[in-house]
Amino acid sequence: MAHILIHNTHGKDNIERASLSFVVANTALSSSQRTTILLTIEGVWIATKGYADSLQANGFAPLSDLMQQFVSSGGELWVCGACAKPRNITQEQLIDGATIIGAATAVEALVNGAQSLSL
């Protein structure tokens, strides 16, 4: 089984890209691949409770639905700690299934062979 690491930097600034990250991630999960989304920069906001509730890009399912499908199917949702800190985002503010991680966790995944895709 491969490890697919999808990097997303977007939230309300580009809902289409944020949604596409989860569409691709859900596809990888349905192919029985270990799948992780790494949220950085403005993307960290989408992991906060309630943020994605009203977001929907044209032609996509609601972002909150895509995220719920991802997490409930076993996807790993990583929130960059260096990006969360200046935005005052804490673990308690995140949706179930999201975890704040340090850069070393992402580097370790890559060193161990994770295939990376940035959207």
N, C-alpha and C positions, 0 to 999 in steps of 0.2 A: 504494500500500500504506500502510495506517495503522500507527502505532506505538501499541501498547497497553501501558500501564504499570500493572501490578497491584501494589498495596502490601499487604504482609502483615506484621503485627506479632506473630503468634502462633507458638508452638511447642507444647511439651507442655501449656501452659496451656489451649490450645483446639485440639486436633488436627483437629477438624472444619473450623474456619476455615482452618487451615494447608492442609489437603487441598483445600478448595474453591478456594483460590487457584490451585493447580496444575491442577485440573480445568478452571477457566475459561481459564487460560493455555494448556493443551493444546488446548482448543477453538479459541482464537484462532489458534494456530499451524496447526491443521488447516484454517483458513480463509485461509491464506497471508498472515497479518498478522505484521509484526515484533512480537515479544512479549517483554517484560521483566518479571521479578518483582523488586520492590525489597523486601528484607527489612530491617526495622527493629525496634528494641526487642528483645523476646524472640524474635522471628522470626529473628534472625541465627543463633541456635543451630542451626536445622534445616540450615544449609549446612555445618556442621562434620561431619567424617568420623565415621560411625557413629551420630550422634545420631538420625536418623530411621529407623534399621533396624528397630526394633520398634514403630513408631507406626502405628496404623491406626484411623481413625474408623469407627464403625458405618455400614455401607452404602457405604464407599469402598474403593478399592484401597489397599494399603499406601502410606504417604506416600513411602517410598524409591522405590517403583516409579513413582509419579506424577512425582517429581522427575527420575528417570532418563529417563523418556519426554520430559519437557520439555527437558532439556539435550541429549539425543541428537537431538532434532528441530530443534535450532538456537535454542532459547530462551536469552535472556540472564538470568543470575541475578546480581543485584547485591546486595551486602551493605553496608549503611551503615557507613562507617568510624567515624563518631562513636558508633555503637552497639556496634561490635565492640571498640573500644579499651578502654572500661571493663570489658568482659568478658574482656579479655586474649586475644581471638581474633585470630589472625594468618592471613595468606594461606595459609601452609603447612598450616594445620589445616582448610582448606576442601576440599569435594569438587571434583572436576574440573568445570569449567564455571562455578564461582562466582568472583566477583571483588569485592574490596573497593573501594568507590568513595567519593568525596567528595560532599558535598551539591551542589556545582556541577554534577556530571554529571547528577544527577536534575533539577535546575532547568533545565539546558540542554535535556534531553529534553522537558520540559513547554513551555518557551518555543518549541521547534521543532515543537510541535503534538501531542505524545503525548497520547493520551486516557487519563485516569487513573481507576482503579477501586480502591477500598479495601475489603478484606474482613476 
